[in-house]
Amino acid sequence: MTYNEVQSIMVLGDSVSKGVVYSAEKERYIFSKEGFIKRLAQKLRPEVFDFSKYGSTTEYGKKLIDEKFHELAPDLVLIEYGSNDCDFNWDDVAADPLKDHQPKLPLGKYVENVLGMISTVRQNGKIPILTNLHPLSSHNYFNWFTRNDPDRQAQTLVWLKDIGHIYWWQEMYSYAVEKAARAMDVFVVNIRNLFLRQKDYKQYLCEDGIHPNEEGHSLMESFIMDTISHRAPGLL
């Protein structure tokens, strides 16, 4: 199938593709009307079915592939997962820092799930596309999930050792799935590189240090539109 033949797009992702941002004014997370998928859906020729869900991992993506893929028969599937897969239950870490804590999904299982979704899409003659993980701000995210509480921070650091490990751990997931996807000749939208090319990528993140803010979504939308215009103009 070529991009010119694509009539529908299915989006599988988490809060990033869902357009979740933190509103300092409302002091809570909200669904932005300017999320990059919403913005793209208004400009692309094919119909876009967005199944992104806040807090979801590739386990949820696998379930959607099983339940919705054959029903909708989309011609292209965009897969955006990882930020939740690699994350830890930080409350548990702070409560018992000497315990052997594990991420929501081990790296191998995360990559296996993504490659499984890619294989299903490919086996049905459709086009899979993957995004890697945008970078987070270790210090801002650390302050966020510890609620700036010195005791929680001290407890968490007993296990974590180095705040920078938060960044390195997430980076490992991004590079691993990118490498695996490229080995299968799947196009990867390099969102991570996009952010890191900016003079200060942190200005494109919410105060929680992990969700892209409105400016971040605008940055992603512009980059993807530029990529489409050069690589797949048939989608416009």
Secondary structure as the mmCIF struct_conf table of DSSP 4:
data_model
#
loop_
_struct_conf.conf_type_id
_struct_conf.id
_struct_conf.beg_label_comp_id
_struct_conf.beg_label_asym_id
_struct_conf.beg_label_seq_id
_struct_conf.end_label_comp_id
_struct_conf.end_label_asym_id
_struct_conf.end_label_seq_id
HELX_RH_3T_P HELX_RH_3T_P1 TYR A 3 GLU A 5
STRN STRN1 SER A 8 GLY A 13
HELX_RH_AL_P HELX_RH_AL_P1 SER A 15 LYS A 18
TURN_TY1_P TURN_TY1_P1 GLY A 19 GLY A 19
STRN STRN2 VAL A 20 SER A 23
TURN_TY1_P TURN_TY1_P2 ALA A 24 GLU A 27
STRN STRN3 ARG A 28 PHE A 31
TURN_TY1_P TURN_TY1_P3 LYS A 33 GLU A 34
HELX_RH_AL_P HELX_RH_AL_P2 PHE A 36 ALA A 41
TURN_TY1_P TURN_TY1_P4 GLN A 42 LYS A 43
BEND BEND1 ARG A 45 PRO A 46
STRN STRN4 GLU A 47 ASP A 50
TURN_TY1_P TURN_TY1_P5 TYR A 54 GLY A 55
HELX_RH_AL_P HELX_RH_AL_P3 THR A 58 LEU A 64
HELX_RH_PI_P HELX_RH_PI_P1 ILE A 65 PHE A 69
HELX_RH_AL_P HELX_RH_AL_P4 HIS A 70 LEU A 72
BEND BEND2 ASP A 75 ASP A 75
STRN STRN5 LEU A 76 GLU A 80
TURN_TY1_P TURN_TY1_P6 SER A 83 CYS A 86
HELX_RH_AL_P HELX_RH_AL_P5 TRP A 90 ALA A 95
TURN_TY1_P TURN_TY1_P7 PRO A 97 LEU A 98
BEND BEND3 LYS A 99 LYS A 99
BEND BEND4 LYS A 104 LEU A 105
HELX_RH_AL_P HELX_RH_AL_P6 LEU A 107 GLN A 123
TURN_TY1_P TURN_TY1_P8 ASN A 124 GLY A 125
STRN STRN6 ILE A 127 THR A 131
HELX_LH_PP_P HELX_LH_PP_P1 LEU A 133 PRO A 135
HELX_RH_AL_P HELX_RH_AL_P7 SER A 138 PHE A 145
TURN_TY1_P TURN_TY1_P9 THR A 146 ASN A 148
HELX_RH_AL_P HELX_RH_AL_P8 PRO A 150 LEU A 160
TURN_TY1_P TURN_TY1_P10 ILE A 163 GLY A 164
HELX_RH_AL_P HELX_RH_AL_P9 HIS A 165 ALA A 183
TURN_TY1_P TURN_TY1_P11 MET A 184 ASP A 185
STRN STRN7 PHE A 187 VAL A 189
HELX_RH_AL_P HELX_RH_AL_P10 ILE A 191 LEU A 196
TURN_TY1_P TURN_TY1_P12 ARG A 197 ARG A 197
BEND BEND5 GLN A 198 GLN A 198
TURN_TY1_P TURN_TY1_P13 LYS A 199 ASP A 200
HELX_RH_3T_P HELX_RH_3T_P2 TYR A 201 TYR A 204
STRN STRN8 LEU A 205 LEU A 205
TURN_TY1_P TURN_TY1_P14 GLU A 207 ASP A 208
BEND BEND6 GLY A 209 HIS A 211
STRN STRN9 PRO A 212 PRO A 212
HELX_RH_AL_P HELX_RH_AL_P11 GLU A 214 ARG A 231
HELX_RH_3T_P HELX_RH_3T_P3 PRO A 233 LEU A 235
#
